[in-house]
Amino acid sequence: MKVAVVTDSSCGMRQLNIEMEGLYMLPLQITDGVNNYLEGETITNDQCYQMMFMGKHMMSAQPSLGRIEELFTQLKEEYDHILGIPLGRGLSGTLELMTTVAKSLDIPFSEVDCYSMANNQLVCSMTARQLLDQGKDLDEVLKIVREMADQSISLIYAEDLKLFARNGRTTALAATIGGFLNIKPVLVIRKETAGKIDILFKERTIHKAFVRIVEEMEKFGVDENYEMCIGHAWSKENAELLASMFNKRFPNTKLYVTDLICSGGVNAGLGCVASQAIRKPKL
């Protein structure tokens, strides 16, 4: 059985210049309220963040129905089955939309909820593609990748919660209280939150917030069997600070620092630093 793997642009494939045969990517939509852009195609991270810096309210949305239908129609000619691994169900309705399109086109479809986005989503998608290319059965691939998603976590340091509240990601009350008290919030996304954003804790300073993030990663069980990523929205210095703290606590764990994909940054805001960990596949 020939299986196509389909993810979306929130995984950051395009900005990392990653291409894999049999792994396809749908662009998320980015809007400023007037104009719609396609992430990675008609708008770059820097362009998006520059618009935010100039005061525009940017938002992200799932891939368009037409774009999904177009891709799935093409894939039906070449593949027997589609495996969808977009950003998590708790963050977007993309999985439901992909399922609906596949059903309407009579294409066999399976899914993995990665409970996140960015690097954790990318690792799940690339691992699925690699395992399928190695000749592993789809059911075995689904089991392995779902176990990886189960053992993943995202922790997001945000300068404040205003954008999350404005985009409906957290309550306006929490954002107001956080801003009034000048508290530095850290948010969590994982299986236990059903892939939704939850406020994990709040600290008075960024250093205290980063210390707590490192402690949370250790509590989660991060070791050399995990790989980590830090993504930032115009906050390279803080990202490198957190990376140095991770390297000290987890010296044998793979880690890289990159720009946070703008579909994440439009919600977390400029200055955010997102850290992720995902367990490597057990083969």
HELIX and SHEET records of a PDB file:
HELIX    1   1 SER A    9  CYS A   11  5                                   3    
HELIX    2   2 ASN A   45  PHE A   53  1                                   9    
HELIX    3   3 LEU A   65  GLU A   78  1                                  14    
HELIX    4   4 THR A   94  SER A  104  1                                  11    
HELIX    5   5 ALA A  118  ASP A  133  1                                  16    
HELIX    6   6 LEU A  138  ASP A  150  1                                  13    
HELIX    7   7 LYS A  162  ARG A  166  1                                   5    
HELIX    8   8 ALA A  172  PHE A  180  1                                   9    
HELIX    9   9 LYS A  191  THR A  193  5                                   3    
HELIX   10  10 ILE A  206  PHE A  220  1                                  15    
HELIX   11  11 LYS A  236  ARG A  249  1                                  14    
HELIX   12  12 CYS A  262  ALA A  268  1                                   7    
SHEET    1   A 4 LEU A  23  LEU A  26  0                                        
SHEET    2   A 4 VAL A   3  ASP A   8  1                                        
SHEET    3   A 4 HIS A  81  GLY A  84  1                                        
SHEET    4   A 4 PHE A 109  GLU A 111  1                                        
SHEET    1   B 3 ASN A  36  LEU A  38  0                                        
SHEET    2   B 3 GLN A  29  THR A  31 -1                                        
SHEET    3   B 3 MET A  59  ALA A  61 -1                                        
SHEET    1   C 6 ASP A 198  GLU A 203  0                                        
SHEET    2   C 6 LYS A 184  ARG A 190 -1                                        
SHEET    3   C 6 SER A 152  TYR A 157 -1                                        
SHEET    4   C 6 VAL A 273  ARG A 279 -1                                        
SHEET    5   C 6 TYR A 226  HIS A 232 -1                                        
SHEET    6   C 6 LYS A 254  ASP A 259  1                                        
END                                                                             
